[in-house]
């Protein structure tokens, strides 16, 4: 007996629907704008701080009523009095520093302090070196820098200075009444040091003149 096959209908699933709706946009919170005057104040503070850092002073040094007196005005007045001399001094100082660096001469802070102690001993207990510097319008830091340059020059040129026995004898004869030493040995040592320093100073002056003449130096008009 034949068995009849029962046909089943295929279940057709509906196609998925496309979602056409887009999610709502998330609005960002509005950014706060920094006003122009705030930026100006910040820049002004930075510039004033930088000016003070470089010059150790303020752009406005005094006020007369509502009228400010600026550092620029003070600098102009000082430059008219002796600005050209100061420029030449700074030029010479720069040339010396470059030459010492070129010859690998570096005076340590310990050497400078030792020299200062020697100067204090020569001045005695009644005279303070700070008072002497104040009379010359110098600070201790300025004096240390100047002293380091001087000691560097002496180290560079010391081998070019020679002192003969005849020069020592002539110095003692001409300056015996002004010498502080009593014994012949002490007088000879004092005379040697004095002659050496005099000749070294002459050598330094000649060296600086040659250094300036051999260097290319540009000066602004009117300087």
ChimeraX attribute file (.defattr): number of C-alpha atoms within 10 A of each C-alpha:
attribute: neighborCount
match mode: 1-to-1
recipient: residues
	/A:1	3
	/A:2	4
	/A:3	5
	/A:4	6
	/A:5	6
	/A:6	6
	/A:7	6
	/A:8	6
	/A:9	6
	/A:10	6
	/A:11	6
	/A:12	6
	/A:13	6
	/A:14	6
	/A:15	6
	/A:16	6
	/A:17	6
	/A:18	6
	/A:19	6
	/A:20	6
	/A:21	6
	/A:22	6
	/A:23	6
	/A:24	6
	/A:25	6
	/A:26	6
	/A:27	6
	/A:28	6
	/A:29	6
	/A:30	6
	/A:31	6
	/A:32	6
	/A:33	6
	/A:34	8
	/A:35	8
	/A:36	8
	/A:37	9
	/A:38	10
	/A:39	11
	/A:40	11
	/A:41	11
	/A:42	10
	/A:43	12
	/A:44	12
	/A:45	12
	/A:46	12
	/A:47	13
	/A:48	15
	/A:49	15
	/A:50	13
	/A:51	14
	/A:52	13
	/A:53	11
	/A:54	9
	/A:55	10
	/A:56	9
	/A:57	13
	/A:58	15
	/A:59	17
	/A:60	14
	/A:61	13
	/A:62	12
	/A:63	10
	/A:64	7
	/A:65	6
	/A:66	6
	/A:67	8
	/A:68	12
	/A:69	14
	/A:70	14
	/A:71	16
	/A:72	12
	/A:73	13
	/A:74	12
	/A:75	12
	/A:76	11
	/A:77	12
	/A:78	11
	/A:79	15
	/A:80	9
	/A:81	10
	/A:82	10
	/A:83	15
	/A:84	13
	/A:85	12
	/A:86	11
	/A:87	14
	/A:88	13
	/A:89	12
	/A:90	12
	/A:91	16
	/A:92	16
	/A:93	15
	/A:94	12
	/A:95	17
	/A:96	20
	/A:97	17
	/A:98	12
	/A:99	16
	/A:100	18
	/A:101	12
	/A:102	9
	/A:103	9
	/A:104	11
	/A:105	16
	/A:106	14
	/A:107	17
	/A:108	10
	/A:109	12
	/A:110	9
	/A:111	13
	/A:112	19
	/A:113	14
	/A:114	11
	/A:115	16
	/A:116	16
	/A:117	13
	/A:118	11
	/A:119	12
	/A:120	15
	/A:121	13
	/A:122	10
	/A:123	13
	/A:124	10
	/A:125	9
	/A:126	6
	/A:127	12
	/A:128	12
	/A:129	17
	/A:130	14
	/A:131	12
	/A:132	13
	/A:133	14
	/A:134	11
	/A:135	8
	/A:136	9
	/A:137	9
	/A:138	13
	/A:139	13
	/A:140	12
	/A:141	9
	/A:142	11
	/A:143	15
	/A:144	16
	/A:145	13
	/A:146	14
	/A:147	18
	/A:148	20
	/A:149	20
	/A:150	15
	/A:151	16
	/A:152	22
	/A:153	21
	/A:154	18
	/A:155	14
	/A:156	16
	/A:157	14
	/A:158	16
	/A:159	9
	/A:160	10
	/A:161	16
	/A:162	11
	/A:163	12
	/A:164	10
	/A:165	10
	/A:166	9
	/A:167	14
	/A:168	20
	/A:169	14
	/A:170	13
	/A:171	18
	/A:172	19
	/A:173	11
	/A:174	9
	/A:175	10
	/A:176	14
	/A:177	9
	/A:178	8
	/A:179	12
	/A:180	10
	/A:181	15
	/A:182	9
	/A:183	8
	/A:184	10
	/A:185	10
	/A:186	13
	/A:187	19
	/A:188	17
	/A:189	12
	/A:190	18
	/A:191	23
	/A:192	20
	/A:193	14
	/A:194	14
	/A:195	19
	/A:196	19
	/A:197	15
	/A:198	12
	/A:199	16
	/A:200	20
	/A:201	15
	/A:202	12
	/A:203	18
	/A:204	18
	/A:205	11
	/A:206	11
	/A:207	15
	/A:208	16
	/A:209	12
	/A:210	11
	/A:211	15
	/A:212	14
	/A:213	10
	/A:214	9
	/A:215	9
	/A:216	7
	/A:217	9
	/A:218	8
	/A:219	9
	/A:220	5
	/A:221	5
	/A:222	5
	/A:223	11
